[in-house]
Amino acid sequence: MDDEKQVERCRFPKSRRLRKSQERDKWGLDERTDVLYNQFLMIKLWESLLSRLGIRRGGGRRFFALEARLYTALMELAEQEQRPVEEVQADMIVTALAQRRTHGELYKRWQSLSPREQEVTALACRGDTNRQMAARMGVSEETVKTHVRNALVKFNLHGKGELRMALEEWDFSEWDK
């Protein structure tokens, strides 16, 4: 009976129940449980990332096995920047995660484009003018401008220059044909 009272005390009132999923409502998870669950997912994400990078975590303190050339490059970079190796490692991982997140967001936006908008975006990133794109696609310059405008809205950008910068690492060679 005491266990049931303890569980009841941890539950949110129905009006404040977590609405992230019906499953959470079904089990009556409280905010603390939700935070712990999110922390668990974050740990799993980090373990997955480190595994994909070929870095293995040791027991006790955190130790990671690095290839000799990667370790040497890391040491040289830390020495060049006059910073501790651990600080450089942390900065590199944070930067890589931010780039990965940005790439994922850009890819989702790319997928939201129509095929014509994708083509115009690719040609614009290659540096083609509206006139060149219109001639290649067999449409008017106004149609190209409309596709460019739609792509800019979907990417939340203000001009083709920003679009080129946002997608500068992407390979648009298939549109060379």
N, C-alpha and C positions, 0 to 999 in steps of 0.2 A: 504494500500500500504506500509506503514512504517513497518507493521508487516512482510510482505513478504521480505522486505529488511533485516530486523533483522534476519529472518530465513536463508536467503541466506548467510549472513555474518558468521553464525555459522557453515555452512556446510563445509566439507573438499572438496577440488578440487577432481574431479573424480579419479585422480591418487593416492590420499592419503586416499580415503574412507576406512572406517573400513571394514575389510574382515572377521570378525568373523562370520557373517551370512548374508545371502541375505536379511533377514528382516531388519537388521540395514541399509544396503545400500538403501533399498526401502524407508525408512523413513528419510534417510540423517542425522543420528545422528552424533553429533560431539564428540570429545574426552572428553569434560567435561561431556556430557550426559552419555558416556560410564563409566566414573569413578563413577558418581553418581549411575548408575545402579549396578555396582559392589559393591559399599558400601551398597546399599539396599539389595543385595543378602547376603552380609556378616552379616548384622543385622538380616535378616531372619534366617540365619544359626545359629547364636548365640541364638536367641530366641528358635529355635527348640532344640538345645542342652540343654539349661537350662530347657526347658519344659520336655525333656526326663529324665533329672536328678532329676526332681521333684522340681525344684527351680523356684519360681515365682517372677517376678519383680514387685515391687511396684511403685507407682507414684512418681514424683519428683526425689529425690535422689534414688539411686539404693539400694533397700533392698530385701533380699531374705529370704524366709522361709526355715529353715533347720530343720530336725528331731533333737530332743534333743540329741540323742546319737552321731549323726554326728557332731553337734555343739560342744559337749563335747570333742570328739576326735580331732576336729580342734583346739580347745582352748589348749588342752594338747600338741599337736604337736607344736603350735606356742610358747608356754611357753618353751618347751624342746629345740627348736631351737633358742629361744630368739629373735624372730622376730614378727612384727605386724601380727595380724590375717589376715588382708586384703592382705598382701604380700604373706602369705602362701596360701591363697585361690587362688590368681592369679597364683602363681607358679603351683599349683595343676591342675588348668584348662588348662594352657598352656601345661603342661606335658601330660595330658590326650588327648588333641587334637593332639599332636605330635604322641603319641602312636596309636591313632585311624587312623591317616593318614598313618603311617608306616604299620599298619595291613592291611589297604585297598590296599596299593601298593603290599604287599606280596601276598594278596589274588588274585589280578589281575594276578600276575606272576604265581601263582599256577594254575590258570585257563588256562594259556597258555601252560601248560605242557600236553603232551600226557598221556593217562591212564597208560602206562608202566612207563613213567618218573615220574608220581605221585607216583606210587607204589614204585619205587626205592627210591625216595626222602623220602617217609614215612618210609621205612625200614632203610634207612641211618640215619634218625633222631632218630630212635629207638636204633641205635647203632649196627645194623647188619653189618657184613663184606661183602665185595663183593662176597666172596665164599658162604657165607650163603644165600645172596640174589639170587645168580645164582642157587643154589640148590632148593630154595623155588619156584623160577619162572620157572625152567626148561629151562634155557638158559645158555650160556657160560659166564664166568667172563668178557670177552671182551665186550660182549653185555651190561652187567651191567655197566661196565666202561663208555661205550658210553652214556648210559642213564644218568649216574651221571654227566658226562661232559656236556651234553646238558642241564640238569637241572641247573647246576652251571652257565652256560652261561646265561640262561634265568633269573636267580636270580641275576646275576652280582656279583657272589661270586667266591672265589678262592679254596675252599676246603670243604670237608664234615664237618669239624669242624665248619667252618663259617656258613654252612647251618644249622647244629644243633642249633647253637646259635641264628640264625635268626628266627627259627621256634620252639624254645624251649617251648613256651607257647601253642603250638598247640597240640591237642589230636589225636594221631595216633593209638588209641586202636582198631579201626576196622581192622587194618592190623595184629592184634595179632592172628587172626583165621587161 
